[in-house]
């Protein structure tokens, strides 16, 4: 009986030893597996990081070598230039083109970007304005896109720019015959205010039948006592085509008339482009007894530079007080340094054909007759 118990105890002890060995082996195997997996994962991560870094280094060194010059492919740029030439040849006529996808949503200046990038060259200087400001997010991003992909110089000085892309404003400083102004256009056809059918409106343009627009102007006179159109004022180009000058204020409309510069209007969402060549007649629609009037700012002046002959923006503070500021930030900054600076200060001789004239300089009241 004692021998049997001894043998049983020995077998139990031997079994416990086997279990300990098995457990220890399993622990070693698990530890080895974990270490190996960690090493492989570390090597995998290290390899991926090195690959990304090398790609980024190459991306930076080649200055966006994965893209074509000025982002757009050459076929697209040639097609855009052909459309621009046709638009210049037929002032005010809407020319269709194949609008390409751009790295921003349609309605945020895709047409203007395509026109600008198609015209930019290595020696050009580029300026972007967003409702008079050079520092808005949209203006800064467009300027950065052109700088990175076309390797062009950028500026905030209107007089130093060769190509200017703008949204809803024309600069206060006089543009020269060596400059091109590209305007972003949300709606291309002025007749859409009176008829939503594009097919019918194209027939009206073909026959120069703008009777419905004249009726619309008359209705505003009956209701308001004057032609009450704040922006997108309908204008007749070269006595032939009715044009939407984009949502610029009435203050800027006289600047289009017989200007020295080239104006290009590009709409990416509607895939239309039209132009006003230099020295072209641009007349806002009006009646003999209800003439075209620009915005009036009686008694107001810019709080920063004191200007009374620029387009002013009304600003309301948190406490309810109101002050006025020049909408063209670049020109306002210049006038802060030199208050007597004229809008044609950069020209060899003075010009009287840019923007509205002041009927009463002391009060700041303006009339609509262009100088």
C-alpha positions as CSV (number, residue, x, y, z in Angstrom):
1,X,0.0,0.0,0.0
2,X,2.9,2.3,0.8
3,X,4.6,1.5,-2.4
4,X,1.4,2.3,-4.4
5,X,1.1,5.6,-2.7
6,X,4.8,6.4,-3.4
7,X,4.3,5.6,-7.0
8,X,1.2,7.7,-7.2
9,X,3.0,10.7,-5.6
10,X,5.9,10.3,-8.0
11,X,3.5,10.3,-11.0
12,X,1.7,13.4,-9.7
13,X,5.0,15.2,-9.2
14,X,6.2,14.2,-12.7
15,X,2.9,15.4,-14.2
16,X,3.3,18.7,-12.4
17,X,6.8,19.1,-13.8
18,X,5.5,18.4,-17.3
19,X,2.8,20.9,-16.8
20,X,5.3,23.5,-15.7
21,X,7.5,22.8,-18.7
22,X,4.6,23.1,-21.0
23,X,3.4,26.3,-19.5
24,X,6.9,27.7,-19.5
25,X,7.4,26.7,-23.2
26,X,4.1,28.3,-24.0
27,X,5.1,31.5,-22.3
28,X,8.4,31.6,-24.2
29,X,6.6,31.0,-27.4
30,X,4.0,33.8,-26.8
31,X,6.8,36.2,-25.8
32,X,8.8,35.3,-28.9
33,X,5.7,35.8,-31.1
34,X,4.9,39.2,-29.5
35,X,8.5,40.4,-29.8
36,X,8.7,39.2,-33.4
37,X,5.3,40.9,-34.3
38,X,6.4,44.1,-32.6
39,X,9.7,44.1,-34.5
40,X,7.9,43.4,-37.8
41,X,5.4,46.1,-37.1
42,X,8.1,48.6,-36.2
43,X,10.0,47.8,-39.4
44,X,6.8,48.1,-41.4
45,X,6.0,51.5,-39.9
46,X,9.6,52.6,-40.3
47,X,9.5,51.6,-43.9
48,X,6.2,53.4,-44.5
49,X,7.4,56.6,-42.9
50,X,10.7,56.5,-44.9
51,X,8.7,56.1,-48.1
52,X,6.3,59.0,-47.4
53,X,9.2,61.2,-46.3
54,X,11.1,60.4,-49.5
55,X,8.1,61.1,-51.6
56,X,7.5,64.4,-49.8
57,X,11.1,65.4,-50.3
58,X,10.9,64.7,-54.0
59,X,7.6,66.5,-54.2
60,X,9.1,69.6,-52.6
61,X,12.4,69.4,-54.5
62,X,10.7,69.2,-57.9
63,X,8.2,72.0,-57.1
64,X,5.0,70.1,-57.7
65,X,6.5,68.1,-60.6
66,X,3.4,65.8,-60.6
67,X,1.3,68.7,-62.1
68,X,1.5,70.4,-65.4
69,X,2.7,74.0,-65.5
70,X,-0.1,76.3,-64.1
71,X,-2.0,73.2,-63.0
72,X,-4.1,72.8,-66.2
73,X,-3.0,70.6,-69.0
74,X,-1.9,72.2,-72.2
75,X,-5.0,71.1,-74.2
76,X,-7.2,72.8,-71.6
77,X,-5.2,76.0,-71.7
78,X,-5.2,76.2,-75.5
79,X,-9.0,75.7,-75.5
80,X,-9.4,78.5,-72.9
81,X,-7.2,80.8,-75.0
82,X,-9.2,80.1,-78.1
83,X,-12.4,81.0,-76.3
84,X,-10.9,84.2,-74.9
85,X,-9.8,85.2,-78.4
86,X,-13.3,84.6,-79.7
87,X,-14.8,86.6,-76.8
88,X,-12.5,89.5,-77.5
89,X,-13.4,89.4,-81.2
90,X,-17.1,89.6,-80.3
91,X,-17.4,92.0,-77.3
92,X,-20.1,91.0,-74.8
93,X,-20.9,87.7,-76.5
94,X,-21.0,84.7,-74.3
95,X,-18.6,82.0,-75.6
96,X,-19.0,78.4,-74.3
97,X,-16.0,76.4,-73.2
98,X,-15.2,73.1,-71.5
99,X,-15.0,74.1,-67.8
100,X,-12.6,71.7,-66.0
101,X,-12.8,70.4,-62.4
102,X,-10.7,72.6,-60.1
103,X,-9.5,72.1,-56.5
104,X,-12.4,74.1,-55.1
105,X,-16.1,74.1,-55.4
106,X,-17.9,75.6,-58.4
107,X,-19.2,79.0,-57.5
108,X,-16.0,80.0,-55.8
109,X,-14.1,81.3,-58.8
110,X,-13.3,78.2,-60.8
111,X,-13.9,80.1,-64.1
112,X,-11.7,82.9,-63.1
113,X,-8.9,80.5,-62.0
114,X,-9.0,78.7,-65.3
115,X,-8.8,81.9,-67.3
116,X,-6.0,83.2,-65.1
117,X,-3.9,80.0,-65.2
118,X,-4.3,79.8,-68.9
119,X,-2.9,83.3,-69.3
120,X,-0.2,83.3,-66.7
121,X,3.5,83.0,-67.8
122,X,6.7,82.7,-65.8
123,X,7.4,86.5,-66.1
124,X,4.0,87.6,-65.0
125,X,3.0,89.1,-61.6
126,X,-0.4,88.0,-60.2
127,X,-2.8,89.7,-57.9
128,X,-6.1,88.4,-56.5
129,X,-8.9,90.5,-55.0
130,X,-11.9,89.2,-53.1
131,X,-14.4,92.1,-52.7
132,X,-11.6,94.6,-52.4
133,X,-9.5,92.6,-50.0
134,X,-6.2,90.8,-50.8
135,X,-6.2,88.9,-47.5
136,X,-9.4,86.9,-47.6
137,X,-9.2,83.1,-47.4
138,X,-10.3,82.7,-51.0
139,X,-7.9,85.3,-52.4
140,X,-5.0,83.9,-50.4
141,X,-5.7,80.3,-51.6
142,X,-6.0,81.3,-55.3
143,X,-2.8,83.3,-55.0
144,X,-1.0,80.4,-53.4
145,X,-2.2,77.9,-56.1
146,X,-0.9,80.2,-58.9
147,X,2.4,80.7,-57.0
148,X,3.0,77.0,-56.4
149,X,1.9,75.6,-59.8
150,X,3.0,78.4,-62.2
151,X,6.0,79.7,-60.1
152,X,4.9,83.4,-60.7
153,X,5.4,86.3,-58.4
154,X,2.3,87.6,-56.5
155,X,1.6,91.1,-55.3
156,X,-1.1,93.1,-53.5
157,X,-0.2,96.3,-55.4
158,X,-2.5,96.9,-58.3
159,X,0.0,98.9,-60.3
160,X,2.6,96.1,-60.2
161,X,0.3,93.3,-61.4
162,X,0.1,92.0,-64.9
163,X,-3.0,89.8,-64.4
164,X,-5.5,90.6,-61.7
165,X,-8.3,88.2,-60.7
166,X,-11.1,89.8,-58.8
167,X,-14.4,89.0,-57.3
168,X,-17.1,91.7,-57.3
169,X,-14.8,94.7,-57.6
170,X,-12.7,96.7,-60.0
171,X,-9.7,98.4,-58.4
172,X,-9.7,102.1,-57.7
173,X,-6.4,102.7,-59.4
174,X,-6.5,103.1,-63.1
175,X,-5.6,100.0,-65.1
176,X,-3.2,100.3,-68.1
177,X,-3.1,98.7,-71.5
178,X,-0.5,96.2,-70.2
179,X,-2.9,94.7,-67.6
180,X,-5.7,92.1,-67.7
181,X,-8.5,92.0,-65.3
182,X,-10.2,88.6,-64.9
183,X,-13.6,88.8,-63.2
184,X,-15.4,85.9,-61.5
185,X,-19.0,85.6,-62.7
186,X,-21.7,83.6,-60.9
187,X,-24.5,84.4,-63.5
188,X,-23.6,85.2,-67.1
189,X,-26.9,86.3,-68.7
190,X,-28.5,89.6,-67.6
191,X,-31.8,88.5,-69.2
192,X,-32.2,85.7,-66.6
193,X,-33.6,88.4,-64.3
194,X,-36.6,88.7,-66.6
195,X,-36.8,85.2,-68.2
196,X,-35.5,82.0,-66.8
197,X,-35.3,80.3,-70.2
198,X,-31.7,80.3,-71.5
199,X,-32.9,79.2,-74.9
200,X,-35.3,82.1,-75.2
201,X,-32.7,84.5,-74.0
202,X,-30.2,83.3,-76.6
203,X,-32.7,84.1,-79.3
204,X,-33.2,87.6,-77.8
205,X,-29.4,88.1,-77.9
206,X,-29.3,87.0,-81.5
207,X,-32.0,89.4,-82.5
208,X,-30.9,92.2,-80.1
209,X,-34.4,92.0,-78.6
210,X,-34.0,93.5,-75.1
211,X,-37.6,94.8,-74.6
212,X,-38.2,92.7,-71.5
213,X,-35.2,94.2,-69.8
214,X,-36.4,97.8,-70.5
215,X,-39.8,96.8,-69.0
216,X,-38.0,95.5,-65.9
217,X,-36.1,98.9,-65.6
218,X,-39.4,100.8,-66.0
219,X,-41.0,98.7,-63.2
220,X,-38.2,99.6,-60.8
221,X,-38.6,103.3,-61.6
222,X,-42.4,103.0,-60.9
223,X,-41.7,101.2,-57.6
224,X,-38.7,103.2,-56.3
225,X,-38.6,106.4,-58.3
226,X,-35.2,105.4,-59.8
227,X,-33.5,102.4,-61.4
228,X,-32.9,100.4,-58.2
229,X,-30.4,97.8,-59.2
230,X,-27.5,97.5,-56.7
231,X,-25.2,95.1,-58.6
232,X,-25.1,93.2,-61.9
233,X,-26.3,96.4,-63.6
234,X,-27.2,95.6,-67.3
235,X,-24.8,97.3,-69.8
236,X,-24.7,97.5,-73.6
237,X,-21.3,96.5,-75.0
238,X,-20.3,98.1,-78.3
239,X,-23.9,98.9,-79.0
240,X,-24.7,95.3,-79.7
241,X,-24.8,92.8,-76.8
242,X,-26.4,93.2,-73.4
243,X,-23.9,92.1,-70.8
244,X,-23.9,91.2,-67.1
245,X,-20.8,92.9,-65.7
246,X,-20.8,90.5,-62.7
247,X,-21.9,91.6,-59.2
248,X,-19.7,94.7,-59.2
249,X,-21.3,97.8,-57.6
250,X,-22.7,100.5,-59.8
251,X,-19.6,102.6,-58.8
252,X,-17.4,100.3,-60.9
253,X,-19.6,100.2,-64.1
254,X,-18.2,103.4,-65.6
255,X,-14.7,102.0,-65.4
256,X,-15.5,99.5,-68.1
257,X,-16.3,102.2,-70.6
258,X,-13.4,102.9,-73.1
259,X,-10.8,101.5,-70.6
260,X,-7.2,100.9,-71.6
261,X,-7.2,97.4,-70.1
262,X,-8.7,94.1,-71.2
263,X,-11.6,92.7,-69.1
264,X,-12.4,89.0,-69.1
265,X,-15.5,87.6,-67.5
266,X,-15.3,83.8,-66.7
267,X,-18.0,81.6,-65.2
268,X,-16.9,78.1,-64.4
269,X,-20.2,76.7,-63.2
270,X,-22.0,77.9,-66.4
271,X,-19.0,77.2,-68.7
272,X,-19.3,80.6,-70.3
273,X,-16.7,83.4,-71.0
274,X,-17.1,86.9,-72.4
275,X,-14.9,89.9,-72.7
276,X,-14.7,93.7,-73.1
277,X,-11.6,94.7,-75.2
278,X,-9.7,97.9,-74.6
279,X,-11.4,101.2,-75.9
280,X,-14.8,99.6,-76.1
281,X,-18.0,101.4,-75.5
282,X,-19.9,100.1,-72.4
283,X,-23.1,102.0,-71.6
284,X,-25.4,101.2,-68.7
285,X,-29.1,101.0,-69.6
286,X,-31.0,104.1,-68.5
287,X,-33.8,106.4,-69.5
288,X,-33.5,110.1,-70.6
289,X,-35.4,111.2,-67.5
290,X,-33.9,108.6,-65.2
291,X,-30.2,108.5,-65.7
292,X,-27.7,106.0,-64.4
293,X,-26.6,106.8,-60.9
294,X,-23.8,105.4,-58.8
295,X,-23.8,104.8,-55.1
296,X,-23.8,108.0,-53.0
297,X,-22.1,108.6,-49.7
298,X,-23.0,112.1,-48.6
299,X,-20.9,113.5,-45.8
300,X,-19.0,110.2,-45.4
301,X,-15.3,109.5,-45.7
302,X,-12.9,106.6,-45.0
303,X,-12.1,106.4,-41.3
304,X,-8.5,105.3,-42.1
305,X,-7.4,107.5,-45.0
306,X,-10.1,110.1,-45.2
307,X,-11.0,109.4,-48.9
308,X,-14.3,110.7,-50.3
309,X,-13.8,109.7,-53.9
310,X,-13.6,105.9,-53.4
311,X,-16.2,103.2,-53.0
312,X,-16.9,103.0,-49.3
313,X,-18.1,100.1,-47.2
314,X,-20.4,100.7,-44.2
315,X,-19.1,99.0,-41.1
316,X,-21.2,98.6,-37.9
317,X,-19.4,97.9,-34.6
318,X,-20.6,95.9,-31.7
319,X,-21.8,99.0,-29.8
320,X,-24.0,100.0,-32.8
321,X,-21.8,102.8,-34.1
322,X,-21.2,103.1,-37.8
323,X,-18.1,104.1,-39.8
324,X,-17.0,103.9,-43.4
325,X,-14.0,102.3,-44.9
326,X,-12.4,102.1,-48.4
327,X,-13.4,98.9,-50.0
328,X,-10.1,98.7,-52.0
329,X,-7.8,97.8,-49.1
330,X,-4.6,98.2,-51.2
331,X,-5.4,101.7,-52.4
332,X,-6.5,102.7,-48.9
333,X,-3.2,101.6,-47.4
334,X,-1.4,103.8,-50.0
335,X,-3.5,106.8,-49.2
336,X,-2.9,106.4,-45.5
337,X,0.8,107.0,-46.3
338,X,0.1,109.7,-48.9
339,X,-3.4,111.2,-48.6
340,X,-3.2,113.3,-51.8
341,X,-2.5,110.3,-54.0
342,X,-4.6,110.2,-57.1
343,X,-6.1,107.1,-58.7
344,X,-3.9,107.7,-61.8
345,X,-0.7,108.5,-59.8
346,X,1.3,105.8,-61.7
347,X,0.5,107.1,-65.2
348,X,2.7,109.6,-67.1
349,X,-0.3,111.8,-67.8
350,X,-3.6,112.2,-66.0
351,X,-6.7,110.4,-67.3
352,X,-10.3,111.5,-66.7
353,X,-11.9,108.2,-67.8
354,X,-11.9,106.0,-64.7
355,X,-14.8,105.7,-62.5
356,X,-17.5,108.3,-61.4
357,X,-16.6,111.9,-60.9
358,X,-17.5,113.9,-57.7
359,X,-20.1,116.6,-58.1
360,X,-19.4,117.9,-54.6
361,X,-16.0,117.0,-53.1
362,X,-16.9,118.5,-49.8
363,X,-20.0,116.4,-49.3
364,X,-18.9,113.3,-51.1
365,X,-22.1,113.2,-53.2
366,X,-21.5,111.6,-56.6
367,X,-23.3,111.4,-59.9
368,X,-23.4,108.7,-62.4
369,X,-21.7,110.4,-65.4
370,X,-18.3,108.9,-65.9
371,X,-15.4,111.2,-66.2
